[in-house]
Amino acid sequence: MTQATRDVAAQPRTSILKRDPSWQAFALLRTVFIVAPILFGLDKFFNLLVDWPIYLTPDVTGALAITDQQFMYAVGVIEIVAGLVVLLAPRWGALLVAVWLLGIIINLISLGGFYDVALRDFGLLVGALALWRLSVTHAPGLAFGRGRSRD
């Protein structure tokens, strides 16, 4: 066994993983898809970043007989939950975020005028799908805090 092989074998698994580009990509995407949905979800209650109801198709709230802001409260709760699911079960959370983003994209396209935001959200959807694929390798058994993980 060469010295380099012994050095690698002697290193803890976590230190090797931290240098692995795919693990780094997984960690970056997971962090973004935990933090962003939670922060944006919380902002649905305060409208500090933007007046969120402007992004909502009027048909949605008209059919439900609720105000746009009441609908945004529900959206906020769903987004917070999505971020927490990514934290606890990244494989399922990434799919939840991807489906949620697809719904947002459909809403924005049907609303018209926000095609730039829809395109940005499509990029986020692709990122969520990349996290889903990476989680197969880097969090295969990580589901709600149980199972094995390469973290």
C-alpha atoms as an extended CHARMM CRD file, in Angstrom:
* protein
*
       151  EXT
         1         1  MET       CA              0.0000000000        0.0000000000        0.0000000000  PROA      1               0.0000000000
         2         2  THR       CA              1.4200000000        3.3830000000       -0.9590000000  PROA      2               0.0000000000
         3         3  GLN       CA              1.6890000000        6.2610000000        1.4630000000  PROA      3               0.0000000000
         4         4  ALA       CA             -1.0870000000        8.1870000000       -0.3640000000  PROA      4               0.0000000000
         5         5  THR       CA             -3.4440000000        5.2080000000       -0.1620000000  PROA      5               0.0000000000
         6         6  ARG       CA             -2.7310000000        4.8030000000        3.5630000000  PROA      6               0.0000000000
         7         7  ASP       CA             -3.3290000000        8.5230000000        4.1150000000  PROA      7               0.0000000000
         8         8  VAL       CA             -6.7290000000        8.3660000000        2.3890000000  PROA      8               0.0000000000
         9         9  ALA       CA             -7.6590000000        5.1650000000        4.2220000000  PROA      9               0.0000000000
        10        10  ALA       CA             -6.7330000000        6.7550000000        7.5470000000  PROA      10              0.0000000000
        11        11  GLN       CA             -8.9210000000        9.8180000000        6.9640000000  PROA      11              0.0000000000
        12        12  PRO       CA            -12.4490000000        9.8290000000        8.3530000000  PROA      12              0.0000000000
        13        13  ARG       CA            -15.1500000000        9.2200000000        5.7710000000  PROA      13              0.0000000000
        14        14  THR       CA            -16.6830000000       12.6620000000        6.3590000000  PROA      14              0.0000000000
        15        15  SER       CA            -13.4510000000       14.4430000000        5.4600000000  PROA      15              0.0000000000
        16        16  ILE       CA            -13.2680000000       12.5190000000        2.1680000000  PROA      16              0.0000000000
        17        17  LEU       CA            -16.9010000000       13.3320000000        1.4040000000  PROA      17              0.0000000000
        18        18  LYS       CA            -16.3760000000       17.0290000000        2.0460000000  PROA      18              0.0000000000
        19        19  ARG       CA            -13.9330000000       17.0670000000       -0.8820000000  PROA      19              0.0000000000
        20        20  ASP       CA            -16.3160000000       15.1520000000       -3.1730000000  PROA      20              0.0000000000
        21        21  PRO       CA            -17.8610000000       17.5820000000       -5.7100000000  PROA      21              0.0000000000
        22        22  SER       CA            -21.1580000000       15.6870000000       -5.8600000000  PROA      22              0.0000000000
        23        23  TRP       CA            -21.4660000000       15.7740000000       -2.0630000000  PROA      23              0.0000000000
        24        24  GLN       CA            -20.7150000000       19.5070000000       -2.1430000000  PROA      24              0.0000000000
        25        25  ALA       CA            -23.4140000000       20.0090000000       -4.7950000000  PROA      25              0.0000000000
        26        26  PHE       CA            -25.8620000000       17.9950000000       -2.6550000000  PROA      26              0.0000000000
        27        27  ALA       CA            -25.0130000000       20.0590000000        0.4450000000  PROA      27              0.0000000000
        28        28  LEU       CA            -25.3890000000       23.3740000000       -1.4190000000  PROA      28              0.0000000000
        29        29  LEU       CA            -28.6970000000       22.4450000000       -3.0320000000  PROA      29              0.0000000000
        30        30  ARG       CA            -30.0700000000       20.9750000000        0.1880000000  PROA      30              0.0000000000
        31        31  THR       CA            -29.1610000000       24.1180000000        2.1210000000  PROA      31              0.0000000000
        32        32  VAL       CA            -30.7970000000       26.3830000000       -0.4710000000  PROA      32              0.0000000000
        33        33  PHE       CA            -33.9620000000       24.2640000000       -0.6150000000  PROA      33              0.0000000000
        34        34  ILE       CA            -34.2340000000       24.2690000000        3.1770000000  PROA      34              0.0000000000
        35        35  VAL       CA            -33.5960000000       27.9720000000        3.7320000000  PROA      35              0.0000000000
        36        36  ALA       CA            -35.3700000000       29.5580000000        0.7370000000  PROA      36              0.0000000000
        37        37  PRO       CA            -38.7890000000       27.8840000000        1.1220000000  PROA      37              0.0000000000
        38        38  ILE       CA            -38.8310000000       28.5620000000        4.8580000000  PROA      38              0.0000000000
        39        39  LEU       CA            -37.8710000000       32.2340000000        4.4540000000  PROA      39              0.0000000000
        40        40  PHE       CA            -40.2070000000       32.8320000000        1.5140000000  PROA      40              0.0000000000
        41        41  GLY       CA            -42.9550000000       30.9470000000        3.3450000000  PROA      41              0.0000000000
        42        42  LEU       CA            -42.5520000000       33.1500000000        6.3950000000  PROA      42              0.0000000000
        43        43  ASP       CA            -42.6080000000       36.2510000000        4.2060000000  PROA      43              0.0000000000
        44        44  LYS       CA            -46.0400000000       35.2470000000        2.8650000000  PROA      44              0.0000000000
        45        45  PHE       CA            -47.3200000000       36.3860000000        6.2820000000  PROA      45              0.0000000000
        46        46  PHE       CA            -45.5150000000       39.7510000000        6.2380000000  PROA      46              0.0000000000
        47        47  ASN       CA            -45.0370000000       40.7370000000        2.5530000000  PROA      47              0.0000000000
        48        48  LEU       CA            -41.6740000000       42.3520000000        3.3060000000  PROA      48              0.0000000000
        49        49  LEU       CA            -39.8810000000       41.1430000000        0.1570000000  PROA      49              0.0000000000
        50        50  VAL       CA            -42.7890000000       41.7230000000       -2.1900000000  PROA      50              0.0000000000
        51        51  ASP       CA            -46.5750000000       41.9960000000       -2.1570000000  PROA      51              0.0000000000
        52        52  TRP       CA            -47.0250000000       38.2660000000       -2.8490000000  PROA      52              0.0000000000
        53        53  PRO       CA            -50.6980000000       38.3590000000       -3.9110000000  PROA      53              0.0000000000
        54        54  ILE       CA            -49.7310000000       40.1500000000       -7.1540000000  PROA      54              0.0000000000
        55        55  TYR       CA            -48.3690000000       36.7960000000       -8.3760000000  PROA      55              0.0000000000
        56        56  LEU       CA            -51.6720000000       34.9960000000       -7.8860000000  PROA      56              0.0000000000
        57        57  THR       CA            -54.1710000000       34.2870000000      -10.6370000000  PROA      57              0.0000000000
        58        58  PRO       CA            -57.5250000000       35.7960000000       -9.5060000000  PROA      58              0.0000000000
        59        59  ASP       CA            -59.3810000000       32.6480000000      -10.6100000000  PROA      59              0.0000000000
        60        60  VAL       CA            -57.7990000000       30.6990000000       -7.7590000000  PROA      60              0.0000000000
        61        61  THR       CA            -59.1370000000       32.7850000000       -4.9040000000  PROA      61              0.0000000000
        62        62  GLY       CA            -62.4170000000       33.4730000000       -6.6970000000  PROA      62              0.0000000000
        63        63  ALA       CA            -63.1350000000       29.7530000000       -6.8770000000  PROA      63              0.0000000000
        64        64  LEU       CA            -62.2640000000       29.2980000000       -3.1890000000  PROA      64              0.0000000000
        65        65  ALA       CA            -64.1240000000       32.4050000000       -1.9390000000  PROA      65              0.0000000000
        66        66  ILE       CA            -61.1250000000       33.6220000000        0.0810000000  PROA      66              0.0000000000
        67        67  THR       CA            -58.9300000000       36.7000000000       -0.1920000000  PROA      67              0.0000000000
        68        68  ASP       CA            -55.6220000000       36.6670000000       -2.0060000000  PROA      68              0.0000000000
        69        69  GLN       CA            -53.7850000000       37.2270000000        1.2810000000  PROA      69              0.0000000000
        70        70  GLN       CA            -55.6010000000       34.3280000000        2.9630000000  PROA      70              0.0000000000
        71        71  PHE       CA            -54.4750000000       32.1140000000        0.1120000000  PROA      71              0.0000000000
        72        72  MET       CA            -50.9030000000       33.3750000000        0.5920000000  PROA      72              0.0000000000
        73        73  TYR       CA            -51.0610000000       32.3340000000        4.2500000000  PROA      73              0.0000000000
        74        74  ALA       CA            -51.7810000000       28.7790000000        3.1010000000  PROA      74              0.0000000000
        75        75  VAL       CA            -48.9730000000       29.0490000000        0.5380000000  PROA      75              0.0000000000
        76        76  GLY       CA            -46.6260000000       30.1880000000        3.3030000000  PROA      76              0.0000000000
        77        77  VAL       CA            -47.4540000000       27.1870000000        5.4570000000  PROA      77              0.0000000000
        78        78  ILE       CA            -46.9240000000       24.8010000000        2.5220000000  PROA      78              0.0000000000
        79        79  GLU       CA            -43.5530000000       26.3780000000        1.7060000000  PROA      79              0.0000000000
        80        80  ILE       CA            -42.3740000000       26.1680000000        5.3160000000  PROA      80              0.0000000000
        81        81  VAL       CA            -43.3940000000       22.5190000000        5.4420000000  PROA      81              0.0000000000
        82        82  ALA       CA            -41.5830000000       21.8700000000        2.1350000000  PROA      82              0.0000000000
        83        83  GLY       CA            -38.3530000000       23.3330000000        3.5550000000  PROA      83              0.0000000000
        84        84  LEU       CA            -38.6630000000       21.1950000000        6.6630000000  PROA      84              0.0000000000
        85        85  VAL       CA            -39.2680000000       18.0520000000        4.5880000000  PROA      85              0.0000000000
        86        86  VAL       CA            -36.0750000000       18.8150000000        2.6200000000  PROA      86              0.0000000000
        87        87  LEU       CA            -34.2730000000       19.0630000000        5.9710000000  PROA      87              0.0000000000
        88        88  LEU       CA            -35.6270000000       15.7740000000        7.3010000000  PROA      88              0.0000000000
        89        89  ALA       CA            -36.0210000000       13.7350000000        4.1080000000  PROA      89              0.0000000000
        90        90  PRO       CA            -34.2080000000       15.4360000000        1.2260000000  PROA      90              0.0000000000
        91        91  ARG       CA            -35.2430000000       12.8420000000       -1.3350000000  PROA      91              0.0000000000
        92        92  TRP       CA            -38.9670000000       13.4200000000       -0.7590000000  PROA      92              0.0000000000
        93        93  GLY       CA            -38.6060000000       17.0950000000        0.0390000000  PROA      93              0.0000000000
        94        94  ALA       CA            -36.8470000000       17.7700000000       -3.2580000000  PROA      94              0.0000000000
        95        95  LEU       CA            -39.7460000000       16.1730000000       -5.1400000000  PROA      95              0.0000000000
        96        96  LEU       CA            -42.2530000000       18.1670000000       -3.0910000000  PROA      96              0.0000000000
        97        97  VAL       CA            -40.4030000000       21.3990000000       -3.9060000000  PROA      97              0.0000000000
        98        98  ALA       CA            -40.2050000000       20.4660000000       -7.6130000000  PROA      98              0.0000000000
        99        99  VAL       CA            -43.9480000000       19.8100000000       -7.8160000000  PROA      99              0.0000000000
       100       100  TRP       CA            -44.6690000000       23.0100000000       -5.9000000000  PROA      100             0.0000000000
       101       101  LEU       CA            -42.4720000000       25.0080000000       -8.2920000000  PROA      101             0.0000000000
       102       102  LEU       CA            -44.2650000000       23.4590000000      -11.2570000000  PROA      102             0.0000000000
       103       103  GLY       CA            -47.5540000000       24.7060000000       -9.7930000000  PROA      103             0.0000000000
       104       104  ILE       CA            -46.0850000000       28.1790000000       -9.3430000000  PROA      104             0.0000000000
       105       105  ILE       CA            -44.8400000000       28.1760000000      -12.9450000000  PROA      105             0.0000000000
       106       106  ILE       CA            -48.2750000000       27.1790000000      -14.2550000000  PROA      106             0.0000000000
       107       107  ASN       CA            -49.8760000000       29.9260000000      -12.1650000000  PROA      107             0.0000000000
       108       108  LEU       CA            -47.4050000000       32.5530000000      -13.4310000000  PROA      108             0.0000000000
       109       109  ILE       CA            -47.8310000000       31.5620000000      -17.0770000000  PROA      109             0.0000000000
       110       110  SER       CA            -51.6210000000       31.6400000000      -16.7760000000  PROA      110             0.0000000000
       111       111  LEU       CA            -51.4070000000       35.0490000000      -15.0920000000  PROA      111             0.0000000000
       112       112  GLY       CA            -49.2020000000       36.4550000000      -17.8710000000  PROA      112             0.0000000000
       113       113  GLY       CA            -46.6460000000       39.2050000000      -17.5460000000  PROA      113             0.0000000000
       114       114  PHE       CA            -44.3600000000       37.3030000000      -15.1510000000  PROA      114             0.0000000000
       115       115  TYR       CA            -42.5880000000       35.0830000000      -17.6590000000  PROA      115             0.0000000000
       116       116  ASP       CA            -39.1890000000       36.0980000000      -16.2760000000  PROA      116             0.0000000000
       117       117  VAL       CA            -40.1740000000       34.8640000000      -12.8220000000  PROA      117             0.0000000000
       118       118  ALA       CA            -41.5890000000       31.6680000000      -14.3430000000  PROA      118             0.0000000000
       119       119  LEU       CA            -38.2820000000       31.0810000000      -16.1250000000  PROA      119             0.0000000000
       120       120  ARG       CA            -36.3670000000       31.6380000000      -12.8800000000  PROA      120             0.0000000000
       121       121  ASP       CA            -38.6570000000       29.1940000000      -11.1120000000  PROA      121             0.0000000000
       122       122  PHE       CA            -38.0390000000       26.6720000000      -13.8970000000  PROA      122             0.0000000000
       123       123  GLY       CA            -34.3180000000       26.9240000000      -13.0750000000  PROA      123             0.0000000000
       124       124  LEU       CA            -35.1510000000       26.3180000000       -9.4200000000  PROA      124             0.0000000000
       125       125  LEU       CA            -37.2860000000       23.3150000000      -10.4300000000  PROA      125             0.0000000000
       126       126  VAL       CA            -34.2830000000       21.8510000000      -12.2790000000  PROA      126             0.0000000000
       127       127  GLY       CA            -32.1710000000       22.4650000000       -9.1620000000  PROA      127             0.0000000000
       128       128  ALA       CA            -34.7470000000       20.6530000000       -7.0090000000  PROA      128             0.0000000000
       129       129  LEU       CA            -34.6640000000       17.7020000000       -9.4050000000  PROA      129             0.0000000000
       130       130  ALA       CA            -30.8490000000       17.6980000000       -9.2210000000  PROA      130             0.0000000000
       131       131  LEU       CA            -31.1170000000       17.5760000000       -5.4100000000  PROA      131             0.0000000000
       132       132  TRP       CA            -33.5500000000       14.6750000000       -5.7200000000  PROA      132             0.0000000000
       133       133  ARG       CA            -31.0870000000       12.7210000000       -7.8870000000  PROA      133             0.0000000000
       134       134  LEU       CA            -28.0970000000       13.5350000000       -5.6430000000  PROA      134             0.0000000000
       135       135  SER       CA            -30.0440000000       12.4780000000       -2.5490000000  PROA      135             0.0000000000
       136       136  VAL       CA            -30.1800000000        8.9310000000       -3.9180000000  PROA      136             0.0000000000
       137       137  THR       CA            -26.4260000000        8.7570000000       -3.3180000000  PROA      137             0.0000000000
       138       138  HSD       CA            -25.9000000000       11.1250000000       -0.4120000000  PROA      138             0.0000000000
       139       139  ALA       CA            -29.0090000000       10.5290000000        1.7170000000  PROA      139             0.0000000000
       140       140  PRO       CA            -30.3200000000        7.1240000000        0.5770000000  PROA      140             0.0000000000
       141       141  GLY       CA            -31.8920000000        6.0930000000        3.8660000000  PROA      141             0.0000000000
       142       142  LEU       CA            -32.3650000000        9.4990000000        5.4040000000  PROA      142             0.0000000000
       143       143  ALA       CA            -36.0880000000        9.7390000000        5.9510000000  PROA      143             0.0000000000
       144       144  PHE       CA            -37.3230000000       11.8320000000        8.8360000000  PROA      144             0.0000000000
       145       145  GLY       CA            -34.1140000000       11.3830000000       10.7950000000  PROA      145             0.0000000000
       146       146  ARG       CA            -33.8080000000        7.5980000000       10.4750000000  PROA      146             0.0000000000
       147       147  GLY       CA            -31.6750000000        5.4110000000        8.3220000000  PROA      147             0.0000000000
       148       148  ARG       CA            -28.1710000000        5.7260000000        7.0790000000  PROA      148             0.0000000000
       149       149  SER       CA            -26.6960000000        8.8100000000        5.5200000000  PROA      149             0.0000000000
       150       150  ARG       CA            -23.3440000000        9.6570000000        4.0190000000  PROA      150             0.0000000000
       151       151  ASP       CA            -23.3840000000       13.1000000000        5.6960000000  PROA      151             0.0000000000
